[in-house]
Amino acid sequence: IQALRAQLEDAMEELPDPIMGLVASASITVQAAATEEQVRAGADPRSPVIFLGRPKLEEREAELTGIVVARDVLLDEIEDEDEIAETLLVAMVEEITDFFGRDDLLFAEASA
């Protein structure tokens, strides 16, 4: 659990400073998957990273209260441990885009 939390923190360091500021103060927890309550609140049970709190709406700003790493979902998405950091980073960017209404986030994938 500590290793997954540390890998998410490492992935977060890849984010540009203005974006990092949106998520830096949120507590990080690791659990098997999204709970029923989290899904009812809008969490995608297929995502390896889940943001908790109030997402941005037109009339209000987002309020992030926590970040969850869904361990079992993450492990189902990867073929080996080397893919964990990239999978977490991609999921973080997707959550930031949805939660904060940021459609200006782009990142390129290097081809090997």
N, C-alpha and C positions, 0 to 999 in steps of 0.2 A: 504493500500500500504506500509506504513512504517513497519507494522507487518511482511509482507512477506519479505521485504528487511532485516529486523532484523533476521528472521528465516534462510535466506540464509547465512547471515554472521555467525550465530551460526553453521550452517552445515559446513561452510568452516573451522571453527576452529577444526573440526574433522579430517581434512586432515593432513597428515604428513608435517613437516616443508618444505622439499624441494618442495613438490607439492603446498603447500600454497603459496610459493614464486612466483609461476607461475601466480597466480590469485589475489593475495592480493591487487595489486594497481589498478585493473580494477574497473571502476564505475559500480554500480548496478542500474538498472532501472526495474520498474514493468510496464507491459502493458498487455492488454487482451490476445494477441496472437502475433505470428510472423507476421510482415508486409510483403506485397508482395515483397518489395525490399529486406528484410532480407532473404526470401525464395529464391529469384533469386540469392542471394549471397551465398547460400548453407545451410541456416538454415533449420533444420528439423521442420516443423510446428506442429509435434506431440510431440515435446519435451517441458517439462516445464521449462527447462533452455537452453538458447541460448547464445553461445559465439559470439561476434562480433570482426571482425578484419581479419587478414590473417592467415589461418591455416598453420601448418608446412608442408613443402614439402621437398623432398630430398635435393634440392639445397638451401633452405632458412629456417631460423628459424621462429617460429610462432610469431605473433604480436597481442596480445590480447588488444583490445581497449575498451571493455565493456562486461558486462554480463546482460542478460535480463531474468527476471522471467516472463514466460507466464502464467498469473494468471488463465485464463479460462481453459487452458490445465491442469494446476496443479489441479484445483478444480475438473475437470472431472476424474482425476486419483485416487483421494482419496475417502475414505468412511467417514472418520471423521478427525477432525483437528489434532488428535494425529499422523496422518500419514504424515503430511506436512514435518517435518524435515527429515525423512528418505527418502521420495520421492525426496526432493531437493538434498540430499546427493548423492543418486544413480544417479540422472540426472547430477549432477556436475562431478562425476567420469566418466560417459559416455562421457560427453563433453570434459573433460581433455584428455581422451584416444584418442578421435577422433581429437581434435584440435591440441594437442601437439604431437601426434603420440606416446603416452605413452601406450604401451601394457603390461607394468609391474605392473599395478595397480590391486590389488586384495583386496577384503574385504569379510569377512565372515558374514553371517546373523545368529544371534542367534535364535535358535528355542525356542518357548515359550511352 
